[in-house]
Amino acid sequence: MRRIEEFIIEFEKKPSKFTLTAFDILDSAKGAVVIVFIVFAFVLRPVSVEGMSMYPTLNDKDWVAVAGAYQDFDYGDIVVINQPWEQNVPIIKRVIAKGGDTVYIDFATGRVFVNDKKLEEDYIAELTSVKYDVEFPVTVEEGKVFVMGDNRNDSLDSRSTKIGTIDERYILGKAVFRFLPLFSFEIYEGAEK
């Protein structure tokens, strides 16, 4: 039979309350960091907004959380796109039309129409006057979306052949909330079909 002996080591000096509290805080922080890492690695992605093409909804240097689990994008969703183009950087835009829809922009009035219905766009900075090189009306192919920035006259988007319509496979996800700057979490959806 084996004999098991226990040894109790007593420290000459017990840790102070401050030391014990510090270890408790570090232990809690470690757990919080792990949870935040898991959420941002598998559920949400942090994405920085670069430029003013989504003003007034999003500003340059804002940070948004993007949910990659979305596979069906709706009208008005703000999405992050990784479709290859000349600058080869992700862009963030608003879904205006989906596969099968016809988009027409009346540049004289600045109004956007989808399937002959004028969009109510109270989220845009100003009416659309910049045309680029796409001829309207445009019918969006199935599996693609037509996107535009909210700052219509300072946004390179689906009105240009440099961007064009976006293959849904290149959409990284939908922006669900803004986490920087602090206390400005809401992202206005706005668009209705």
N, C-alpha and C positions, 0 to 999 in steps of 0.2 A: 504494500500500500504506500502511496506517495503522500508525503506531507507537504501541504501548501502553507507557506508562511506569508503573512501580510506584513508589509512594512509601512509604517506611517511616518512620513517625513514632516516634521514640524519646522516651520521657518522661525528663525529667531525673532523676526519682526513681521507682523501681519501687514498686508497691503493696505494703504490708506483708502478712505472712502472715495477720494478723487480718482485714484488709480482704478478702483473697481468700477466707478461710473464711466471712466474713459474707455475701459474694456467693453462695457455694456454698449456704449454708443458706437464703438468701432464694429462690434458684432452685428448690431442692428443695421448700420450703414452698409456693411458687407452684403447682408441679405437684400437690402434695397437696391444696391448696384446690380446684383445678379438678376433681380426681377426686371429692372429697367433694361438691362442688356437683352434679356430674353424677349421682352416686348418689342424693342426696337430691332432686334435681329430677325424675328419670325413673324411679327404681326404688323408693326409700323416701321417705316423708314423715315429718318429725318432728311429733309431736303431743303437746301438754301435757295431762296429766290434771287436770281441775278437779273438786274435790269428793271425797267419800269413798264414792261408790256402788260402787266396785270393790274396796274394802278387803276382805280382807287381800291380795289379789293385786296391786293397784296402789294407790298412795297419792296424795293431793293433791300436785300439783307434780311428780310423776314425769313423765319424758319417754319416749315409746315411738316406735319406728320402725314405720311402717305400710306394708305392701306393698300397692300398689294393683292389682297384676297378678292377684290372686285374683278369680275370678269364681264359683267354687263354694265356698260356705261350709259348714263341717262343724260338727257338734255340739261345743260347747265352745270354738269359736273366739272370740277377743275381737276385736270389730270396732268401727270408728269409723263413725258414722252421721251423715249430714247431712240427714236427712229433715226437712222444715219442721214446726215445732211452735211453740207460743206464745213460747218464749224464743229461738227461731231461732239456736241455737248447736249445734255438733256434740256428740254424746254418745258415750260408749264403754261398751259392754255385752258380755255373753256370749251367744252363740247357744244357745238351749235347744231349739228345735224349728224344723223347716223345713216347706215347703209340703206339705200332706196330713197332717201330724201332728196329733194331738189332745193338748192340754195340760190337765192337771187338777192343781189345787193343793189339798191337804187342809190347810186352815188350822188345824185342830185339832191335827194332828201336825207341821205345818210342812214336810211332804214334797211334792216335785214329781214328777209322773208324766207321761211322754210315751208315748202309745200303751199305756196301762195298765202301763207298766214304771217302777218307782221309780228316779229318778236317784240315783246315788252321787255326792254333791257335797261332797267333802272340801275344796273350795276356798272354801266360803262362810263368812261371818263368824258367822252364826247361822241357825237354821231360819226359814222364811218364815212370818211372822205378819201382815204388813200386806197387806190385801186390795185396796184401791183400788176402782174401779167396774166392772171387767170381770167378767162372769158366767162361771163355769167349769162344765163343760169348754169349751174353745175349740178349734176346728179351724182350723189355719193355712191360709190360701189359698195356692195355687200362686204362686211368684214372690215370696213373703214369708217372713220369719222372725219367730219369737217370741224376744225378748231379755229378759234380766234382769241386774241388777247383782249382784255377789258379796256385797255388803253388803245383803242382801235387805230389811231393815227400814229402810234409809235410801237407797233407790234408786227413782226414778221411771222406770218401764220399761213393758213391754208389758202389765202388769197394769192400767195406767191408759189410759183412752181419750185422754188428752192425748198419749200416745206411740203406743200401739196396736202392731199388728204392723207390721213394717218392710218396705217394698218394697225388694227386693234392689238395685234401681237406685240407691238412696240410700246404699248402703254404700260408703264411700270406700276401705276395705281392711281387711286383717287385721293386728292388732298382732303383730309377729314377735319383737321383743326390746325390753327397756328399756335405754336408754343413759344415763339419769340417774335416780337417783343412780348414780355410778360403782360398778362391781364388783357391781351387782345386775342383771345382764343378763337372767336367765331369767324368762320369764313362764310360770306353771304353767297348762297347758291343762286337764287334769283331767276334763272331762266325757266320758263314754262313752255311746254309745247302746246 
